[in-house]
Amino acid sequence: DIAEAGRHLLGLVEDLADLEAVEAAGFRPAPDRIDLADCARRAAGILSVRAQERAISLVTPAEEARTPAIGEFRRVLQVLINLLNNAIRYTPGSSTVTLSCGTDGARAWLCVADEGQGLTQEQVDRLFTKFERLGRSGDGGTGLGLYISRRLARAMGGDLSVEATPGQGARFVLELPADMDAADTDASYV
């Protein structure tokens, strides 16, 4: 109980530090050449035990899949871990969470799709608000994760959006600038 309380307090402190950083004037993440498919596989690896505990299957991009993008690696991984952690938390056990990615012109995207209860339009409208927990209590969340994640995505020249229908799960989509030079060069990724 003490260890769990300590982890909870550490999470709160980290959320508040991230909140202060993303709301600071002039906050700019460092642009890196990254691979969103690799980031998806890494995030799934980090949370695989938590998913297994709930009998949730994580489907990730194939090992050879590549989605070159521009964004700060550490911050992109932070966003993906938040999205994936939420998907695992709010998806029923014995279901699937799918991470997929691709490019659409000058945009690279990564989608985290779950089989949870979905969201109403009213919930979607409030979802990215600071301290919003959609009336949930007792799950350990601070209501800052999605707010911080969207701020990070936008600071990296992208966005974070959601598509959801009640009873049909949710799809969170992180968009970043595509690495347009990756096809022309032997790009090295973080």
Secondary structure by P-SEA (a helix, b strand, c coil): caaaaaaaaaaaaaaaaaaaaaaccccccccccccaaaaaaaaaaaaaaaaaaacbbbbcccccbbbbbbccaaaaaaaaaaaaaaaaacccccbbbbbbbbbcccccbbbbbbccccccaaaaaaccccccccccccccccccaaaaaaaaaaaaccbbbbbbcccbbbbbbbbccccccccccccccc
